[in-house]
């Protein structure tokens, strides 16, 4: 769904509305591209609208990912904080607005333009209809996210250190390269302490009270959310992120991270509640809501399991626990819902940039760390001073390293057998290297959905099955139609674009299944018979051996292996009954 924002005080916005009625204007000719037109008087009111729309209960049509939205305003008359009739009081250039949107709402397809700039408006509308098609088609959208290159994208040839240009074109919709590029600009502005770049962030922090956006009557008690209730939810392995709204997911992140900050007793790590919520809203706007599995919900789920693993292992270093838990929230930031092989197979620029090694994990790591350097620099300093913990934790989530971690567990088990003549009660942490411990925890948390209760595990399996199908469809689409990875740069391709993989009704069906209190695993497997086979494959290939050996090294985690065995037994029985 696409939104047209008319930004400014009434007297100013009248001029923009005039364009909507002017038949010769490109805005008039393309007004049918927008599903709604909203008038907002100031930038802060605009940002409030964006944040509130992102937290609409899923399935959310107004997440700014299905469609392309436009903000029209007059830089000469638009004040940062409120609609302003006085010219030049506090000008905000178009470039500055778009820089902020790109850095703090990175996955949103939204752009700001000066309504008087006819050339820029014409350029915006040039490919708009094709861009909307791409944003509403699951496979075309994945193709664009992963492979699209802008005109400014360049690569450094590692063998010669020369810059190489790649053919591309600018668009109004998200791509991973665009996300990465804007993230690097955010880091550069942090290092240079660019006051202009910080203008919007400071204004939001000072003028928007984020807690008010979370006070939904359905989840509040006496005008406040029940913090004890959410901490109780987070404190058990029965935690089910799939039952929670986007607002509740943000609350879970907020109450846990705030607790962990306080636990450190480190003055330099303290954040105000509003600043922490601003960071969490920004992280949410850096994950794709349209993804089935790899989204902010998964991030909060891994955050919770990471913390609970730290609790069960009785980790004592509170700064390490905070760093690990934050790494968990950011470990899949900007994830497209596909896999590393699809970057290498089609020889795309993002894959080349990372030498086709841990492409997704290195992307997540770089984007997340750049954001944290900007918003919470002391946390990144703590990370660097503690074996670069956030960096190492995120990289450890690459499934390509799975056998390495299993082998490391084998080494520890073997070592203990050789040195322990009298196996009594031992400290399970004492002979585990710190780097290995970090990797074991984040990896266990990342694949912990197979250790949850059966119905919760089954629902996560349902979601990952859908994402896997989309990855297969993307690969097949390239093979069958030889579709260009640069769909908007190739006139022969873009003029033939059509929606073949719409997901509007599809997504609504998904959330009806997830939110149903009555649905059983039998219901799920009847609708999606591939789930049992997929779960047995994953358990046999990855989870069973890893969690069995993890429990041998850390007896406190035996319950994880027990849960895997219980779930495996169910899936095997399901497969046998079907054969």
LINVENBEL-V465506 format. One line per field, one symbol per residue. ss: DSSP state (~ for helix, > for strand, _ for the rest). A space follows every 50 residues. Layout:
# LINVENBEL-V465506
ss = ???
This chain:
# LINVENBEL-V465506
ss = __>>>>>__~~~~~~~~~~~~____~~~~_~~~__>>>>>__~~~~~~~~ ~~~~______________>>>>>____>____>__________~~~~~~~ ~~~~_____>>>>>___~~~~~~~~~_~~~~~~~~~>~~~~~~~~~~___ ___>>>______>>>__________~~~~~~~~~~~~~~~~~__~~~~~~ ~~~~~~~__~~~~______>>__>>_~~~~~~~~______~~~__~~~~~ ~~~~~~~~~~~~~~__~~~___~~~~~~~~~~~~___________~~~~~ ~~~~~~~~~~~~_____~~~~~~~~~~~~~__________~~~~~___~~ ~~~_____~~~~~~~~~~~~~~~~~_~~~~~~~~~___~~~~~~~___~~ ~~~~~~~~~~~~~~~~~~~______________~~~~~~~~~~~~~_~~~ ~__~~~~~~~~~~~~~~~~~~~~~~~~~~~~_________~~~~______ _>_~~~~~~~~~~~~_____~~~~~~~__~~~~~~~~~~~~~~~~~~~~~ ~~~_~~~~~~~~~~~~~~~~~~~~~~~~_
